[in-house]
Amino acid sequence: NLKDELTNLKDEYSSFKEKELKEKQTLIDQVERLKRSEREYELKVQELMERNTQLKTEVADSSSKGTETQQKIIGPLEERIAELSRELRDTQKDNLQLRELITELKESKSELKDVKGIQK
């Protein structure tokens, strides 16, 4: 009878040990999967950080190229505007001088009429 109990206890112990071993193995497997996942995550984060840096560089380059392009376009336009402004001022001066000449001519014509009227 004691022998049977001992055998039963040994069987239970063996069963318990097997179960414990399986649980330990399951935990070990889970830990390994987590470690792999963590490494994959770290690699992904690294890739994303590198891509972010690359994109920032591309944006900065693009922005400076945009500024260069704007300067290539705006610079000549500003020069042309300044040139046209000078031409406009010159034209306005010329127009003022022409008005003054027209006024003088009208006065001279009027004087000439007066002189002709006196001569008659």
C-alpha positions in Angstrom: 0.0 0.0 0.0 2.8 2.4 0.8 4.5 1.3 -2.3 1.4 2.3 -4.3 1.2 5.6 -2.6 4.9 6.2 -3.3 4.4 5.3 -6.9 1.4 7.6 -7.1 3.4 10.4 -5.5 6.2 9.8 -7.9 3.8 9.9 -10.8 2.2 13.1 -9.5 5.6 14.6 -9.0 6.7 13.6 -12.5 3.5 15.0 -13.9 4.0 18.2 -12.0 7.6 18.5 -13.2 6.6 17.9 -16.8 3.9 20.5 -16.5 6.3 22.9 -14.9 8.9 22.2 -17.6 6.3 22.9 -20.3 5.3 26.1 -18.6 8.9 27.2 -18.3 9.5 26.4 -22.0 6.4 28.3 -22.9 7.7 31.3 -21.0 11.1 31.0 -22.5 9.5 30.9 -26.0 7.4 34.0 -25.2 10.5 35.8 -23.9 12.4 35.0 -27.1 9.4 36.2 -29.3 9.3 39.4 -27.2 13.1 39.9 -27.7 12.8 39.4 -31.4 9.8 41.8 -31.6 11.8 44.3 -29.6 14.8 44.0 -32.0 12.5 44.4 -34.9 10.8 47.4 -33.3 14.2 49.0 -32.6 15.3 48.4 -36.2 12.0 49.9 -37.4 12.5 52.9 -35.1 16.0 53.3 -36.4 14.8 53.2 -40.1 12.1 55.7 -39.3 14.6 58.1 -37.6 16.9 57.8 -40.6 14.0 58.5 -43.0 13.0 61.4 -40.9 16.5 62.9 -41.1 16.6 62.2 -44.8 13.2 64.0 -45.3 14.3 66.9 -43.2 17.4 67.3 -45.4 15.3 67.0 -48.5 12.9 69.7 -47.2 15.8 72.0 -46.3 17.4 71.4 -49.8 14.0 71.9 -51.5 13.4 75.1 -49.5 16.8 76.5 -50.4 16.3 75.6 -54.0 12.9 77.3 -53.9 14.5 80.4 -52.5 17.2 80.3 -55.2 14.5 79.9 -57.8 12.5 82.8 -56.3 15.6 84.9 -56.4 16.3 84.0 -60.0 12.7 85.1 -60.9 12.2 87.9 -58.4 15.6 89.6 -58.9 15.1 90.3 -62.6 11.5 91.3 -62.0 12.5 93.8 -59.3 15.2 95.2 -61.7 12.6 95.6 -64.4 10.2 97.3 -62.0 12.9 99.7 -61.0 13.7 100.4 -64.7 10.0 100.9 -65.5 9.7 103.3 -62.5 12.6 105.3 -63.8 11.1 105.4 -67.3 7.7 106.5 -65.8 9.4 109.3 -63.8 11.3 110.4 -66.9 8.1 110.3 -69.0 6.3 112.3 -66.3 9.1 114.9 -66.4 8.9 115.0 -70.2 5.1 115.4 -70.1 5.5 118.3 -67.6 8.0 120.0 -69.9 5.7 119.5 -72.9 2.8 121.1 -71.0 5.0 124.0 -70.1 6.1 124.4 -73.7 2.4 124.1 -74.9 1.5 126.8 -72.4 4.4 129.0 -73.6 3.3 128.4 -77.2 -0.3 129.3 -76.4 0.9 132.5 -74.7 3.2 133.3 -77.7 0.4 132.7 -80.1 -1.9 135.0 -78.0 0.8 137.6 -78.0 1.3 137.3 -81.7 -2.5 137.7 -82.3 -2.3 140.8 -80.1 0.7 142.2 -82.1 -1.1 141.4 -85.4 -4.2 143.1 -84.1 -2.3 146.2 -83.2 -0.5 146.3 -86.6 -3.8 146.3 -88.4 
